[in-house]
Amino acid sequence: MASSPNILVVEDDRETRTLIAKYLRTNSCNVTTAADGREMDKAMADHRVDLLILDVMLPGEDGLTLCRRVRAESQVPIIMLTARGEDVDRILGLEMGADDYLAKPFNPRELLARINAVLRRQATALNASATPSATALSFAGWQIDFRLRELRNPAGARVAMTSAEFDLLRTFCERPGRVLSRDSLLDLTQGRNAGSFERSIDVLVSRIRRKIETDPQDATLIKTVRSGGYMFTPEVEAIATAAAN
């Protein structure tokens, strides 16, 4: 981001909260702190928040509940912190809408690196979706044209896609770097139509991988997040296409 990001740290342990805030402030971040959900709500009402650091174990509403509540109202990036590093806790956080997850104890430098990575991904996605003239996106040499509903490979050749495949790939391209659960992908692409089910997403992902991955068995563009869903990994850029004649 061009200006210093506004970070809200929600952590009930005063020592940890102070340590995080001090480190981030020395690295050009504006930091507000909160000890629980009530203070978090007040801070978010009083200040613009660019990224939320949310501890899982909090008094009152826990971090997972707060994450789900914030995500229902806002797309502000969320990084979860927890003393528990088990996969199930990480997966729950991602399913509630968190963008990243860091287990305690952690190196403050790693937290800062994750903050910067999440903010970069969000800026890329917002730039792609907010550009009025962008009717197409590019990723890893590929181009997807929304107006013509077509996909072209790095050599410029058109690649045949079904409507369902196109809609799913578009959904990934518009949300790069985020873990998307099968449930959310169903909602975004098929709207819970009769007969839709989670495994249909797996089938579509497999078909798309065969078309865009160098090695579909070792996918790098659409990565599987164990028990979490899928993540679209390449950087995505908006393309301004010429208007139709």
Sequence and secondary structure as in RCSB ss.txt:
>XXXX:A:sequence
MASSPNILVVEDDRETRTLIAKYLRTNSCNVTTAADGREMDKAMADHRVDLLILDVMLPGEDGLTLCRRVRAESQ
VPIIMLTARGEDVDRILGLEMGADDYLAKPFNPRELLARINAVLRRQATALNASATPSATALSFAGWQIDFRLRE
LRNPAGARVAMTSAEFDLLRTFCERPGRVLSRDSLLDLTQGRNAGSFERSIDVLVSRIRRKIETDPQDATLIKTV
RSGGYMFTPEVEAIATAAAN
>XXXX:A:secstr
  S  EEEEE S HHHHHHHHHHHHTTT EEEEESSHHHHHHHHHHS  SEEEEESS SSS HHHHHHHHHHH  
  EEEEES   HHHHHHHHHTT SEEEESS  HHHHHHHHHHHHHHHHHHHHHHH TTEEEEEETTEEEETTTTE
EE TTS EE   HHHHHHHHHHHTSTT EE HHHHHHHHTTT TT  HHHHHHHHHHHHHHH SSGGG SSEEEE
TTTEEEE S EEEEE     
